[in-house]
Amino acid sequence: MPFTSFLRSLSPQNPLSSPSLRKLLHPPKKPCSLSLPLSASVFQCKRKLGRKFEFGLLCSLAMDSQSTSLLVLCGKSSAEIEFAKSLKANNTLKLPDNGEVSILLHPEIEKPEEEPFQMDLFMSSLSTNTFGRFLIWSPQLPSTHDVVSHNFCELPIGTVCVADVQLKGRGRSKNKWESPRGCLLFSFTLQMEDGRTVPLLQYVVSLAITEAIKSICDSKGLPHLDVKIKWPNDLYLNGLKVGGILCTSTYKSRKFNVSAGIGLNVDNEKPTTCLNAVLRELSSVAYQFRREDILAAFFNKFETFFSLFINQVGRELLSKKIMRAKWWKM
């Protein structure tokens, strides 16, 4: 069966009746106790602590701030680290609607072991040449997708933006939802030249996620989690939704600038289930899925798949692999 026909066979009879993306409710935020904007508060922290910033205090300030987003930049190689310094020095990164941004470099963090997202752990597990090597992390953002798409031309291809909490996550049909802690929330950039294949990219992303989870299970000696792809862009586990994927693109200079966003419920059982809840049911081992492990494994898989996808012969081989993947049907 041709790949496109296979995809059509998975679509609901009436796409308009398909359920919208399930919203993940974010716990009520504490009243803001700051009398200064985040940028001013960060400056005061630096005066008190010297060259480095105490991480717990920074996260607290960022989570309480309603108007400013804290972005921490991290690179895998010296070239990416120098690029991060340039972005900060030139105050290059912007948010839609002129939202205020405070930028820090990862080496400026006082206690990196207290990071909610362990950037060093992620980088040490990453083995790619392009994807994931430049990282933007934030404790809270309106949308990771907005960060990479709004700054696309200022960032190296393969840049990833990760947030612990997302307030206005983007979905299909302009749906928006809040995502609490415990979810892997990230968006990354890539470029494509063949517009005919851009709509199929979401299936490559879906396959890379499921294969990443499988590879972690294999390496840790864990039972496989039955994560399945649901047409057109959802991830299901034991019949319940645990993730979603969104790919958007713009056309410029004969190339499609693509922003791919993924949300995966790793450690939050509500409102449906999560990877670690199912893992606890299947195994008594102490290991729990970590966002850093999944993200690194995803990019390690995705880079291989994407190199096949942009090649005609490789795309045919990859299409067969996608067709053999586990698909969830209503």
PEBEL-V540351 format. One record per run of one state. SS is the DSSP state (H for helix, E for strand, C for the rest). FROM is the first residue (numbers start at 1). TO is the last residue. If there is no record, write none. Layout:
ss = {SS & SS}
from = {FROM & FROM}
to = {TO & TO}
//
This chain:
ss = {C & H & C & H & C & H & C & E & C & H & C & E & C & H & C & H & C & E & H & E & C & H & C & H & C & E & C & H & C & H & C & E & C & H & C & E & C & E & C & H & C & H & C & E & C & E & C & E & C & E & C & H & C & H & C & H & C & E & C}
from = {1 & 3 & 11 & 15 & 18 & 38 & 50 & 53 & 54 & 55 & 65 & 68 & 76 & 78 & 91 & 96 & 99 & 100 & 106 & 109 & 110 & 112 & 115 & 119 & 126 & 134 & 142 & 144 & 151 & 152 & 155 & 160 & 171 & 172 & 175 & 176 & 180 & 183 & 193 & 195 & 199 & 201 & 221 & 227 & 231 & 234 & 238 & 240 & 253 & 255 & 266 & 275 & 283 & 291 & 310 & 312 & 325 & 327 & 329}
to = {2 & 10 & 14 & 17 & 37 & 49 & 52 & 53 & 54 & 64 & 67 & 75 & 77 & 90 & 95 & 98 & 99 & 105 & 108 & 109 & 111 & 114 & 118 & 125 & 133 & 141 & 143 & 150 & 151 & 154 & 159 & 170 & 171 & 174 & 175 & 179 & 182 & 192 & 194 & 198 & 200 & 220 & 226 & 230 & 233 & 237 & 239 & 252 & 254 & 265 & 274 & 282 & 290 & 309 & 311 & 324 & 326 & 328 & 330}
//
